[in-house]
Amino acid sequence: MSENLGPNLKLLCNHYRSISEVCRKLSINRAQFNKYLSGQSRPTAYNLKRIGDFFGVEDYELLLPPEQFARLIGARGTAQANAHRDDPLLEMLRPLRDHGGNLSRYCGYYFEYSNCMSVPGSILLSLVHLYEEDGNFLFERQERQERSSSTDVQAEDWVRCRYLGAAFQLQDRLFLMDYESLTVNEMSQTILIPSFKSRITRLNGLKTGVSSGDRRTPACTRVVWEYLGPEINRINAYRQVKLYQPDDARIDDDVRQRLTVGPIRHGLFEIE
């Protein structure tokens, strides 16, 4: 039965862009995983279960004859596809994914600067991660604000928000929709103007939502995304996530100008 594992793993890996991606998501050494694929080595019971959980199969199923395993995976794939087709929300969003632009060049980490909706007169710096998964472009945005104005701020003095969302490119615009995943009590939309330069630096746009304050006031703010790179030191970046005063030296003049220039209207932003 052990000789069946390699072919079955290769079949499952075909659903991903590369074996390296599978190893990265599984946190398994590539050289060791290659031994599983070639049949030179068999995973421990613990790793076999991890691999099965990742691919959505039982560990014993990974050891089935390849022909039987292929039929099993094919049947499940058909069932999942039919289930997705029966989901009206997924069907409604499908054209956005199928006919939208490719956002691969925008994937990576960003600092997002915006005029804070809940604390007017302040600039909120957030950390955004835009990434691709199974042909979809998803993002996570981390926000953090102080409860207290004291200089000795403890961990419990921070209000943390974590937004999850999806991104689409339509007609030379980047549309991003998200929701606050910790409380599930608000949504926001961001529209960015893409960069036509070979190197992405900063993107301009607008963000609409509702203030997290008691009055739940609808708000719209200018927003600036500053590209940090495909990989970053997340801990160091997250330390900078908080509210700033507009005249803070850590907010440069270019960002300050982009957030405050003129009234909001079509065609105002400069295309980079």
Buried (B, 14 or more C-beta within 10 A) or exposed (E): EEEBBBBBBBBBBEEBEEBEEBBEEBEBEEEEBBBBBEBEBBBEEEBBBBBBEBBEBBBEBBBBEBEEBBEBBEEEEEEEEEEEEEEEEEEEBEEBEEEBBEBEEBBBBBBBBBBBBBBEEBBBBBBBBBBBEEEBBBBBBBBBBEEEEEEEEEEEEBEEBBBEBBBBBEEEEBBBBBBBEEEEEBBBBBBBBBBEEEEBEBBBBBBBBBBBEEEEEEBEBBBBBBBBEEEBEEEEBBEEBBBBEEEEEEBEEEBBEBBEEEEEEEEEBEEB
